[in-house]
Amino acid sequence: MKIRLIVIVVLYFLLFRIVANTSAETKYLTLEDAIDFALQNNPKIQSAKQALQGACYISSAAKGKFLPRVDIVAIGTKIDQSVNFNLNDVRTALIVASVASYSGAGGTHPAQFQHSLDSSLASFEKKILDDTFVRVMATVVQPLFSGFKVSANYNFKKMEESIAQTNLDATTSSIITEVVNLYFKTKLLEQVSLIQNDYLKNIQTHVLHAKKLLKNGVISKANYLKSEVVLAQAHRDYEQSLRDNELSYMFFNNIIGKTDEVLSLSSEIEVLKDLKEEKYYIDKSLQNNSSLKLLYIKKDMLKQKYKVYLGNMFPNIAAFGQYQVLQNKLTLVEPKWAVGLNASLNVFGGCSDINEMKSAKLQMESVKSQIVDVKNLIRIGIKNFYHRCKSAKQDYQTLINGQALAEENLKFCRVAFKSGIATSLEVVDSELACKKIKIDKAKAIFEYNNSYSNLINMCGMSPEEFKNEL
């Protein structure tokens, strides 16, 4: 009895753990939750964020070019021999002249006087530089005028930062669009599996009725065999829908970065927000579309390149200062500190700057033409997705009206088949028509949401604006 009780308790505990683990692994996910997960975990977005951070550091580095540059320079040098300053010939001449003057003045001991002078005067030889010496100096350089190159370089790097930000926004919008499309595609395939399952059950029921009618001699064997053929196809269609649904879940899990969990998509398959006026989306996209933004930035970058080439024709002027740290190591001719101005001008560079300026101008004209072309393509793209949304919604309304008629016809065919009036093929066709309308309804909703999300994506909205439009 005790053993039986222990076994029951253990089995109950294991069952509880299994149920608990199953509940923990299954996560109900709304469309908004899926978008938030993707924004946090998608590797493309993380990569774009890192690229933006790197561009911010580069622009900060370019800003530092406006500030003075301070360096500590240490030099250790070995030369072939020390450098000496030797004036001993002058010393000898001075001694000889002094002795002559002493003798002329009546001095009685010129030799002793000469010896006294020679011993009292130090050598006139001075070591100026050792054969091994060290210098440590602090230098400061402050650019005063660089022919616009420093400011143009800074503006150029800031534009690279803008490009990284635009790429991040475009990547984010693209990922949101993919999440919306995969979310509703997965829900579509999930619903298609349910519709195929219902269709399979209806065909199975029909086959059972056909078998009874065959036994009773109400229908022919050929009529019955047609229903068996349709049943086999229904099995294949249902199994295929399950495989499609499983594959779609894998793609969806990958895009949101949640591959380790079993997800249940809880948002209903329904049409996203109604369309606004077409002009609203065209105006938004002409202001914010990422492709257009990148072209505008490219045009501005070419302007900065033109300024750099133009600046090469002007002198570079900088103030500098230098201070010797180890002053006790200096020679007699070396200063302790120095300040001054430095100016340089490239007089001739093979006309490269002029040709580069011409190239930059032509590239700017090319970008202007591209901007016009992209604006036209944006208008066409907006119209395309806008009209696809309207067509999908119209199809959906038409299918709702047709579904009631198809279901009424199916009821009639079922009753007529049981009475031996309708054939098995007529019932199967009616079942197939009902199934097709249900699937087409789900496809119409998916087509609307797919086109609508692509429409919003073209408008180049921020992630928050994008989510508010859904």
C-alpha positions in Angstrom: 0.0 0.0 0.0 2.8 2.4 0.9 4.7 1.5 -2.3 1.6 2.2 -4.3 1.1 5.6 -2.6 4.7 6.5 -3.3 4.4 5.6 -7.0 1.2 7.7 -7.3 2.9 10.7 -5.6 5.9 10.4 -7.9 3.8 10.1 -11.0 1.7 13.1 -9.9 4.9 15.1 -9.4 6.3 14.2 -12.8 2.9 15.0 -14.5 2.9 18.4 -12.7 6.4 19.1 -13.9 5.6 18.2 -17.5 2.5 20.4 -17.5 4.4 23.3 -15.8 7.3 23.0 -18.3 4.9 22.9 -21.2 3.1 26.0 -20.0 6.5 27.8 -19.4 7.7 27.0 -22.9 4.6 28.2 -24.7 4.5 32.0 -25.0 1.5 33.9 -26.3 2.7 36.7 -28.5 0.8 39.7 -29.9 1.9 41.5 -33.0 3.2 44.5 -30.8 5.1 42.1 -28.6 6.7 40.4 -31.7 7.8 43.8 -33.0 9.3 44.7 -29.6 11.2 41.4 -29.4 12.6 41.9 -32.9 13.7 45.5 -32.1 15.6 44.2 -29.1 17.1 41.0 -30.5 17.4 41.1 -34.3 21.1 41.0 -35.3 20.6 43.3 -38.3 19.3 46.1 -36.0 22.1 45.4 -33.4 24.7 45.6 -36.3 23.2 48.9 -37.5 23.3 50.3 -33.9 26.9 49.4 -33.5 27.7 51.1 -36.9 26.0 54.2 -35.7 28.0 54.2 -32.5 31.2 53.9 -34.4 30.2 56.8 -36.7 29.5 58.9 -33.6 33.0 58.3 -32.3 34.5 59.2 -35.7 32.6 62.5 -35.8 33.8 63.2 -32.3 37.3 62.5 -33.4 36.9 65.0 -36.3 35.7 67.6 -33.9 39.0 67.3 -32.0 40.8 68.7 -35.1 39.6 72.2 -34.1 41.5 71.9 -30.8 45.2 72.4 -30.2 47.5 69.3 -30.4 49.8 68.8 -27.4 52.7 66.3 -27.7 55.6 65.3 -25.4 58.5 64.3 -27.6 61.6 62.5 -26.2 64.7 62.0 -28.4 67.7 59.9 -27.5 70.7 60.4 -29.9 74.1 59.0 -30.5 76.6 60.8 -32.8 80.1 59.8 -34.0 81.9 62.1 -31.6 81.3 64.9 -29.2 81.2 68.5 -30.4 83.8 70.9 -28.8 84.3 74.7 -29.0 88.2 75.3 -28.9 89.6 78.8 -28.5 93.0 77.8 -26.9 94.8 79.6 -29.8 93.2 82.8 -28.6 94.3 82.0 -25.0 97.9 81.5 -26.1 97.9 84.8 -28.0 96.5 86.6 -25.0 99.3 85.2 -22.7 102.0 86.1 -25.3 100.7 89.6 -25.6 100.4 90.0 -21.8 104.1 88.9 -21.3 105.3 91.3 -24.0 103.4 94.1 -22.3 104.9 93.0 -18.9 108.4 93.0 -20.4 107.9 96.4 -22.0 106.8 97.9 -18.8 110.1 96.8 -17.2 109.1 93.5 -15.7 112.1 91.7 -14.4 110.8 88.1 -14.4 108.9 87.5 -17.7 109.2 83.7 -17.6 107.7 83.6 -14.1 105.0 86.0 -15.2 104.1 83.8 -18.2 104.0 80.6 -16.0 101.7 82.4 -13.6 99.3 83.5 -16.3 99.3 80.0 -18.0 98.4 78.3 -14.7 95.7 80.8 -13.7 93.8 80.9 -17.0 91.5 78.0 -17.6 91.4 76.2 -20.9 89.4 78.0 -23.7 88.0 74.6 -24.9 84.3 74.0 -24.1 82.3 70.8 -24.9 79.1 71.9 -26.6 77.4 68.5 -27.3 78.1 65.1 -25.9 78.3 62.2 -28.3 75.2 60.8 -26.5 72.4 63.2 -25.5 68.7 63.2 -24.6 66.1 65.9 -25.3 62.5 66.0 -23.9 60.2 68.8 -25.2 56.5 69.7 -25.0 55.0 71.0 -28.3 51.7 72.7 -28.9 50.2 73.3 -32.4 46.9 75.2 -32.9 45.5 75.3 -36.4 44.4 78.9 -37.2 43.4 78.5 -40.9 43.3 75.3 -43.0 41.5 76.5 -46.1 38.1 75.0 -44.8 39.6 71.5 -44.7 39.1 71.0 -40.9 35.5 72.2 -40.9 34.7 70.3 -44.1 36.1 67.1 -42.7 34.1 67.6 -39.5 30.9 68.1 -41.5 31.7 65.1 -43.7 32.1 62.9 -40.6 28.8 64.2 -39.2 27.1 63.3 -42.4 28.5 59.8 -42.1 26.9 59.7 -38.7 23.6 60.8 -40.4 24.0 58.0 -42.9 24.5 55.5 -40.1 21.4 56.8 -38.4 19.4 56.7 -41.6 20.6 53.1 -42.2 19.5 52.2 -38.7 16.0 53.7 -39.2 15.7 52.0 -42.6 16.8 48.6 -41.1 14.4 49.0 -38.2 11.5 49.8 -40.5 12.4 46.9 -42.8 12.5 44.5 -39.8 9.2 45.8 -38.5 7.7 45.2 -42.0 9.2 41.7 -42.1 7.8 41.0 -38.6 4.3 42.1 -39.7 4.4 40.1 -42.9 5.7 37.0 -41.3 3.3 37.3 -38.3 0.3 37.4 -40.6 1.7 34.9 -43.1 2.2 32.5 -40.2 -1.3 33.2 -38.9 -2.6 32.8 -42.5 -0.9 29.4 -42.9 -2.2 28.4 -39.4 -5.7 29.3 -40.5 -5.2 27.5 -43.8 -4.3 24.4 -41.8 -7.5 24.6 -39.8 -9.5 25.2 -43.0 -7.8 22.2 -44.6 -8.5 20.1 -41.5 -12.2 21.0 -41.6 -12.3 20.3 -45.3 -10.7 16.9 -44.7 -13.2 16.1 -42.0 -16.1 17.1 -44.3 -14.7 14.9 -47.1 -14.3 12.0 -44.7 -17.9 12.4 -43.6 -18.9 12.6 -47.3 -17.0 9.4 -48.1 -18.8 7.6 -45.2 -22.2 8.7 -46.6 -21.1 7.8 -50.1 -20.1 4.3 -48.9 -23.5 3.8 -47.3 -25.3 5.0 -50.4 -23.2 2.6 -52.5 -24.2 -0.3 -50.3 -27.8 0.7 -50.6 -27.5 1.0 -54.4 -28.3 4.7 -54.5 -25.1 5.8 -56.2 -22.7 4.1 -58.6 -19.2 2.8 -57.7 -17.6 5.4 -60.0 -19.4 8.1 -58.0 -18.0 6.6 -54.8 -14.5 6.3 -56.1 -14.4 10.0 -57.0 -15.0 10.8 -53.4 -12.1 8.5 -52.4 -9.8 10.3 -54.8 -10.8 13.7 -53.4 -10.2 12.4 -49.8 -6.6 11.3 -50.7 -5.9 14.7 -52.1 -7.4 16.4 -49.0 -5.0 14.4 -46.8 -2.1 15.6 -48.9 -3.2 19.2 -48.8 -3.6 19.1 -45.1 -0.2 17.6 -44.5 1.4 20.1 -46.8 -0.3 23.0 -45.0 1.1 21.7 -41.7 4.6 21.6 -43.2 4.2 25.1 -44.6 3.0 26.4 -41.2 5.9 24.8 -39.4 8.4 26.4 -41.8 6.8 29.8 -41.5 7.1 29.6 -37.7 10.8 28.9 -38.1 11.2 32.0 -40.2 9.2 34.1 -37.8 11.1 32.9 -34.7 14.3 33.7 -36.5 13.3 37.3 -37.4 12.3 38.1 -33.8 15.3 36.3 -32.2 13.2 33.8 -30.1 14.2 30.4 -31.5 14.3 28.7 -28.1 10.6 29.1 -27.3 7.3 27.7 -28.5 5.2 30.7 -29.6 1.5 31.0 -30.0 0.5 34.1 -32.1 -2.4 35.6 -30.2 -3.4 38.5 -32.4 -6.4 37.8 -34.6 -6.2 37.8 -38.4 -7.8 41.1 -39.1 -7.3 44.1 -41.3 -4.8 46.7 -40.0 -5.8 50.4 -39.9 -7.9 51.8 -42.7 -6.1 53.8 -45.3 -5.7 57.6 -45.2 -5.6 59.7 -48.3 -3.0 58.7 -50.8 -1.4 62.2 -50.6 -0.7 61.6 -46.9 1.6 58.7 -47.7 3.2 60.4 -50.7 4.1 63.5 -48.6 5.4 61.4 -45.8 7.7 59.4 -48.1 9.0 62.4 -49.9 10.0 63.9 -46.5 11.3 60.8 -44.8 12.0 57.9 -47.2 15.5 56.5 -46.4 16.7 56.1 -50.0 15.9 59.8 -50.6 17.5 60.9 -47.3 20.7 59.0 -48.3 20.8 60.8 -51.6 20.4 64.2 -50.0 23.2 63.4 -47.6 25.4 62.2 -50.4 24.8 65.5 -52.2 25.9 67.4 -49.1 28.9 65.2 -48.7 30.0 66.1 -52.2 29.7 69.8 -51.3 32.1 69.2 -48.4 34.5 67.4 -50.7 34.4 70.3 -53.1 35.3 72.6 -50.2 38.2 70.4 -49.3 39.6 70.6 -52.9 39.0 74.3 -53.0 40.8 74.7 -49.6 43.9 73.1 -51.0 44.5 76.3 -52.9 44.7 78.3 -49.7 47.6 78.3 -47.2 47.6 76.3 -44.0 48.4 78.5 -41.0 49.1 77.3 -37.5 50.5 78.7 -34.2 53.0 76.5 -32.4 54.9 76.5 -29.1 57.8 74.4 -27.8 59.2 74.1 -24.3 62.3 72.1 -23.3 61.7 69.9 -20.3 65.3 68.9 -19.5 66.8 72.4 -19.6 70.0 71.4 -17.8 70.9 69.2 -20.8 70.7 72.1 -23.3 73.6 73.5 -25.2 74.5 77.2 -25.2 72.8 77.8 -28.5 69.5 75.9 -27.8 66.5 78.0 -26.5 64.4 76.9 -23.4 61.2 77.7 -25.2 60.0 79.0 -28.6 56.6 80.2 -30.1 55.7 81.2 -33.6 53.5 80.8 -36.7 53.8 78.2 -39.4 52.4 78.7 -42.9 52.5 76.5 -46.0 51.0 76.8 -49.4 51.0 74.2 -52.2 52.1 76.3 -55.3 51.7 73.5 -57.9 50.1 70.1 -57.6 49.7 69.0 -61.2 46.2 70.7 -61.4 44.8 67.7 -59.4 42.7 70.0 -57.1 41.0 71.7 -60.1 40.2 68.4 -61.7 38.9 67.0 -58.4 36.6 70.1 -58.0 35.2 69.5 -61.5 34.6 65.9 -60.6 32.8 66.8 -57.4 30.5 69.2 -59.3 29.6 66.6 -61.9 28.9 64.0 -59.2 26.5 66.5 -57.5 24.6 67.0 -60.8 24.4 63.2 -61.1 23.0 62.9 -57.6 20.4 65.6 -58.3 19.2 63.5 -61.3 19.0 60.5 -59.1 16.9 62.4 -56.6 14.4 63.3 -59.3 14.3 59.6 -60.4 13.9 58.2 -56.9 11.0 60.7 -56.1 9.2 59.4 -59.2 9.8 55.8 -58.1 8.5 56.6 -54.6 5.3 58.0 -56.0 4.9 54.9 -58.2 5.6 52.6 -55.2 3.1 54.4 -52.9 0.4 54.2 -55.6 1.2 50.5 -56.1 0.9 49.5 -52.4 -2.1 51.9 -52.0 -4.0 50.3 -54.8 -3.1 46.8 -53.7 -4.6 47.6 -50.3 -7.8 48.8 -51.8 -8.0 45.8 -54.1 -7.4 43.4 -51.2 -10.2 45.1 -49.2 -12.6 45.0 -52.1 -11.8 41.3 -52.6 -12.4 40.6 -49.0 -15.9 42.3 -49.1 -16.8 40.3 -52.2 -15.7 37.0 -50.7 -17.8 37.7 -47.6 -20.9 38.0 -49.8 -19.9 34.9 -51.8 -19.3 32.8 -48.7 -22.9 32.8 -47.7 -24.0 31.7 -51.2 -21.4 28.9 -51.3 -22.4 27.6 -47.9 -26.0 27.6 -48.9 -25.2 25.7 -52.1 -23.2 23.2 -50.1 -26.1 22.5 -47.8 -28.3 21.9 -50.8 -25.8 19.6 -52.5 -25.4 17.5 -49.3 -29.1 17.0 -49.0 -29.5 16.3 -52.7 -26.6 13.7 -52.5 -28.2 11.9 -49.7 -31.4 11.7 -51.7 -29.5 10.4 -54.8 -30.2 13.5 -56.8 -26.7 15.2 -56.8 -23.5 13.4 -57.6 -20.5 13.0 -55.4 -18.6 15.4 -57.7 -21.1 18.1 -57.1 -20.8 17.8 -53.3 -17.0 17.8 -53.5 -17.0 20.8 -55.8 -19.2 22.6 -53.3 -16.9 21.7 -50.4 -13.9 22.8 -52.5 -15.6 26.1 -53.3 -16.3 26.8 -49.6 -12.7 25.9 -48.7 -11.4 28.2 -51.4 -13.5 31.2 -50.4 -12.3 30.8 -46.7 -8.7 30.6 -47.8 -9.1 33.5 -50.2 -10.6 35.6 -47.4 -7.6 34.9 -45.2 -5.3 35.6 -48.1 -7.1 38.9 -48.8 -6.5 40.0 -45.2 -2.8 39.0 -45.5 -2.4 40.8 -48.8 -3.9 44.0 -47.3 -1.7 43.9 -44.2 1.4 43.0 -46.3 0.8 45.9 -48.7 -0.1 48.3 -45.9 3.1 47.5 -43.9 5.2 48.0 -47.1 3.3 51.3 -47.7 4.2 52.5 -44.1 7.8 51.3 -44.6 8.2 53.5 -47.7 7.2 56.5 -45.6 10.4 56.2 -43.6 8.7 56.7 -40.2 10.4 56.2 -36.9 9.7 52.9 -35.1 7.2 54.5 -32.7 5.4 56.2 -35.6 5.5 52.9 -37.5 3.9 51.0 -34.6 1.2 53.7 -34.2 0.3 53.3 -37.8 -0.3 49.6 -37.5 
